[in-house]
Amino acid sequence: MKITDILKTAMVLEEDGRAFYLKCAEKTENPKGKEMFLYLAGEEERHYKKLGGKYKEHAGRAAKITDSDRKNVAKKEHVHILKSVFDRKKIKIKSDILDALNKGSEAERKSIEVYGKFEKSSDDDALKKLFRWLIKEEENHLAILEMEYEFVTETGEWHDFGVVTS
């Protein structure tokens, strides 16, 4: 796969992750939960921009994500399961917030797996470094979601999220 194709694929996944977390924030009534999901949406946007910068370095122009790109990403074997979590037409979060936390955790695990494959398949050292960074970022998101799930199930309350930096 070409570097620009890999970057576009990752950009689509980050964009879809952002949409997913925004939908979760919209469905979450608790201000602490809403804050956490909005933070994660912001993180996905930050990743998208970083990937977009790398795309521009390689292609000499900004990436434009099209419907055709989305369809191509959905067909790729290594991302199709992740895309099913983020499918924009099917994002339905039950009123049970545990569903959203579980889907978010599943998506982060799949992202780690996909980015690991991208990192291993690349010959470009800068791209390998970028995907290692993304893996660490997604591992942090997974830890946040798992901690929140545990806290909500044990106490019935949301954790006081506050500002987290990565």
LINPEGI-V717929 format. One record per residue. N is the residue number from 1. SS is DSSP state (H for helix, E for strand, C for the rest). OMEGA is omega as a letter, one per 40 degrees, with the letter a starting at -180 (NA if undefined). Layout:
BEGIN
n->N ss->SS omega->OMEGA
n->N ss->SS omega->OMEGA
END
This chain:
BEGIN
n->1 ss->C omega->i
n->2 ss->C omega->i
n->3 ss->H omega->a
n->4 ss->H omega->i
n->5 ss->H omega->i
n->6 ss->H omega->a
n->7 ss->H omega->i
n->8 ss->H omega->i
n->9 ss->H omega->i
n->10 ss->H omega->i
n->11 ss->H omega->i
n->12 ss->H omega->a
n->13 ss->H omega->i
n->14 ss->H omega->i
n->15 ss->H omega->i
n->16 ss->H omega->i
n->17 ss->H omega->i
n->18 ss->H omega->i
n->19 ss->H omega->i
n->20 ss->H omega->a
n->21 ss->H omega->i
n->22 ss->H omega->i
n->23 ss->H omega->i
n->24 ss->H omega->i
n->25 ss->H omega->i
n->26 ss->H omega->a
n->27 ss->H omega->a
n->28 ss->C omega->a
n->29 ss->C omega->a
n->30 ss->C omega->a
n->31 ss->H omega->i
n->32 ss->H omega->i
n->33 ss->H omega->i
n->34 ss->H omega->i
n->35 ss->H omega->a
n->36 ss->H omega->a
n->37 ss->H omega->i
n->38 ss->H omega->i
n->39 ss->H omega->a
n->40 ss->H omega->i
n->41 ss->H omega->i
n->42 ss->H omega->i
n->43 ss->H omega->i
n->44 ss->H omega->i
n->45 ss->H omega->i
n->46 ss->H omega->i
n->47 ss->H omega->i
n->48 ss->H omega->a
n->49 ss->H omega->i
n->50 ss->H omega->i
n->51 ss->H omega->i
n->52 ss->H omega->i
n->53 ss->H omega->i
n->54 ss->H omega->i
n->55 ss->H omega->a
n->56 ss->H omega->i
n->57 ss->H omega->a
n->58 ss->H omega->a
n->59 ss->H omega->a
n->60 ss->C omega->i
n->61 ss->C omega->i
n->62 ss->C omega->i
n->63 ss->C omega->i
n->64 ss->C omega->a
n->65 ss->C omega->a
n->66 ss->C omega->i
n->67 ss->H omega->i
n->68 ss->H omega->i
n->69 ss->H omega->i
n->70 ss->H omega->i
n->71 ss->H omega->i
n->72 ss->H omega->i
n->73 ss->H omega->a
n->74 ss->H omega->a
n->75 ss->H omega->a
n->76 ss->C omega->a
n->77 ss->C omega->a
n->78 ss->C omega->i
n->79 ss->C omega->a
n->80 ss->H omega->i
n->81 ss->H omega->i
n->82 ss->H omega->i
n->83 ss->H omega->i
n->84 ss->H omega->i
n->85 ss->H omega->a
n->86 ss->H omega->a
n->87 ss->C omega->a
n->88 ss->C omega->a
n->89 ss->C omega->a
n->90 ss->C omega->a
n->91 ss->C omega->i
n->92 ss->C omega->i
n->93 ss->C omega->i
n->94 ss->C omega->i
n->95 ss->C omega->i
n->96 ss->C omega->a
n->97 ss->H omega->i
n->98 ss->H omega->i
n->99 ss->H omega->i
n->100 ss->H omega->i
n->101 ss->H omega->i
n->102 ss->H omega->i
n->103 ss->H omega->i
n->104 ss->H omega->i
n->105 ss->H omega->i
n->106 ss->H omega->a
n->107 ss->H omega->i
n->108 ss->H omega->i
n->109 ss->H omega->a
n->110 ss->H omega->i
n->111 ss->H omega->i
n->112 ss->H omega->i
n->113 ss->H omega->a
n->114 ss->H omega->a
n->115 ss->H omega->i
n->116 ss->H omega->i
n->117 ss->H omega->i
n->118 ss->H omega->a
n->119 ss->H omega->a
n->120 ss->H omega->a
n->121 ss->H omega->a
n->122 ss->C omega->i
n->123 ss->C omega->a
n->124 ss->C omega->a
n->125 ss->H omega->i
n->126 ss->H omega->i
n->127 ss->H omega->i
n->128 ss->H omega->i
n->129 ss->H omega->i
n->130 ss->H omega->a
n->131 ss->H omega->i
n->132 ss->H omega->i
n->133 ss->H omega->i
n->134 ss->H omega->i
n->135 ss->H omega->i
n->136 ss->H omega->i
n->137 ss->H omega->a
n->138 ss->H omega->i
n->139 ss->H omega->i
n->140 ss->H omega->i
n->141 ss->H omega->i
n->142 ss->H omega->i
n->143 ss->H omega->i
n->144 ss->H omega->a
n->145 ss->H omega->i
n->146 ss->H omega->i
n->147 ss->H omega->a
n->148 ss->H omega->i
n->149 ss->H omega->a
n->150 ss->H omega->a
n->151 ss->H omega->a
n->152 ss->H omega->a
n->153 ss->H omega->a
n->154 ss->H omega->a
n->155 ss->H omega->a
n->156 ss->C omega->a
n->157 ss->C omega->i
n->158 ss->C omega->i
n->159 ss->C omega->i
n->160 ss->C omega->a
n->161 ss->C omega->a
n->162 ss->C omega->a
n->163 ss->C omega->i
n->164 ss->C omega->i
n->165 ss->C omega->i
n->166 ss->C omega->NA
END
